[in-house]
Amino acid sequence: MSENKFAEMRRLVVRLRTQVDSLRSDANTPAARRVANSVERLEIDLAELARSVPAASDQRAVVVVPDTPYDPALWSGADDEGVGGHRRDHA
């Protein structure tokens, strides 16, 4: 999730918190307290989600693969998968 989406969600939760606080000041009923509790849990869960999701980066790391051939010593003693060991010495 992008940082913009988290920012928008935070903004909406702040607006919701403001409305619920206004509701509680007008009618501090058990239902209004439950709604306030739900908003508080939403704030906590949103903060936890923001910490658990890796930050999206607009810049991607570039991996440079060289055009130079690999050292043949890297492959000594290795067989090609599925070929059946065509490099074996047959004595």
N, C-alpha and C positions, 0 to 999 in steps of 0.2 A: 504494500500500500504506500502510495507516495506521501511525502510530507504535506503536500497541499490538501490531500484528503483528510489527514489527521488534523490539520489546522481548521478545516471546515467543520469537522465533527466536534472539535473542541469549542468552536464558536457557537455551534448549535446547542451544545450541552450548557454552555454559559447562559444562553438565552433561555433555555428550559429552566435552569436553576433560578433565574430571576423571576420567571413566571410562577414557579412553584413556591418560592419564598413569598411572593405577593399573595398567592392563594392561601398559604398558611397564616399570613397576618390577618386575612379576612375571615377564615374559618379554620381554626386549629382543631380539626376533627381527626379521628383515627385514620380515616381514608386519606386525608391530606398529609398526615405524617407518613403513611405508607408510600405515598407518591414521592415525598421528599426523600425517603429512604431509598427508593428505587433510583432516583436521580443521583444520589450519593454513590450507590453501587455502580451506576453507569459511569460516573467520573472515575472511580477506582479501576473498573475494568478497561476503560479506554486508555488510562495511563499505563496499565500493565500491558495491554496490547501494543501500545507505542514502543515500549521497551523491548518487547519480544520479537517484533518484526524488524529484520535488518533494514537499515536505511538504504533507500534507493539512491543510486548514484547516476547522474547524467553522464559522467565520464566513465568510459569503459577502458580497462587496461588493455593495452595492445601487446600481443605476444608476437615477438619476432622469431620466425623460424628461418635459420640460415640456409642458404642455397648450397653451401659447401657439403661435400660428401662426408658421411660419418667415417670414423676410423674403423677399418675392417677388424681390428682386434676386439672391438666391442661385441662382435658376432661370433668369435671363435668358440666352437663347441656347441653352438646353438643350432637347432633344427627349425626349419620353417614349419609353422603349424599347418597340418593338413596335407603336407607334401610327403611326409613319411621319411624324412631324414635323407634327402638326396645328396647331402654333403658328406656322408659317412665315408670313411676310408674302408675300402673292401680289400682286405689282405688275403 
